[in-house]
Amino acid sequence: MLFLKSFGCFTISDKVADCPSEDGGGCCSTTAVDTESTCATCVKKFSWEEIRKRSKNFSRVIGSGGFSTVYLARLPDSGLAAVKIQSACTEMLARIHDQELQILLRLKHPNIVKLLGHCDDREEERVLLFEYAPNGTLHDNLHVSNSLTLTWKVRTLIAFQLAEALEYLHGIHIIHGDIKASNILLDEQQNCKLCDFGSAKLGFTSMVLPPSSTKMKRMIMGSQGYMDPHYLKTGLVSKKNDVYSYGVVLLELVTGREAFSFEKGEKLTEIIGPVVSGLVGVEEVVDPRLRYDASLDLEEVRAMIALAGMCIGSSPMVRPSASEILAFLRDKLQSMTPL
């Protein structure tokens, strides 16, 4: 089993009832259910003592980061869960937590990690509980040497499912803000589960302080190798930032290379530039682990690289929308059929 290694990443293995009440009789309030979002009254509020008990006194760490630790727990009705605990909570981190919780309560999509509960019993710790899945992050599956190789068919499905999640988010005016391989989880069927909404924003565009300012350096949105250069120059937050990052993930799926090489100081978008422009053949950059994969189709690879090129275009205005990405994938990828 692959365990999570990045802040904000959570996965699921056991199926969870869509809307369980405390007595197991279904939705706790049928009038409270919104088919377009999580039923807020059905996201359980846990006590600290119950979380401690369900996690066996926080005995099994499955992830950690600069601001949080993630533990494995077993809930009575929902099976396994990932418990994210944000410790030493400053005022700023508390605001981030509260915003993430409010956004998560709006979400209901099969390719977005499901919120199961939360706890605010302790002032110094903030807690969110998520569904858990056994197949780790896309980053680990692509870049950790002892991981199983994802087939081309699985990779195209992940590309499609991630685009579906983005179309859903952008349709309800939410910008994720940190699309990257370590924030994409794979469930037991290797389906995509987008997670970590700590950087998410409400609204399509908003001007912020330029990234060069001291304040902005503390607030900067995104991760190295995935950040939209236009955002870094202007500070303009928009859905096209997500589209840029999505394009980088596409290149990772094709090449098996990381978005940023700390060893070489290179971005994947720089390495792949000649391929996007047609100066280098796709055979030279395809993940070597796919060469004996019967589902690999070089025409589909070319299409994926062409789409990635559109997504990482220097002008956000000419980048495709999530809906246009989905239409392109439906047209070009024959491998994208249910497993």
KAJO-V941458 format. One line per field, one symbol per residue. phi: phi as a letter, one per 30 degrees, with the letter a starting at -180 (. if undefined). psi: psi as a letter, one per 30 degrees, with the letter a starting at -180 (. if undefined). Layout:
phi->???
psi->???
This chain:
phi->.ccdbcdicbbbbcdcddadcdcicjddaddddcdcaddedcddccdedddeddchhhdbdcaaadbabccdbbcdccidbcccccchddddddddedddddddddcaadcbecdclabbdcddbcbbcbdbbdcicdedddbcdcddddddddddddedddddddeddddcibcdiadaddccccddciddbdbicdcdbcjdbadbdeedddddddcecjbejcddeddddcidcadddddededddeddddcicddbcddcicddddddeddedidbddedcdeedcdcddddbddddedddddedddcedcedcdddddddddddddccdddbed
psi->kklkflkgkklkekkkkeiklfgggakfjfffkjfglkjeffjkjlleeeeeefghhhfjkgllafflkklkljlefgbklkjjjjlhjleeeeeeeeeeeeeeffkjkfgkkkkfllkhekefkkkkkllklfgaleeefefkeglkkkleeeeeeeeeeeeeeeeeeffghkkefhklefgjlkafgglkjkajgfgkkklekkklkkffleeeffgkkalkffkkeeeeefgjklffeeeeeeeeeeeeeefgllekjeefhkkefeefefeefgfkkffffkjffffgjffkjfeeeeeeeeeeeeegkejfefklleeeeeeeeeefjffilk.
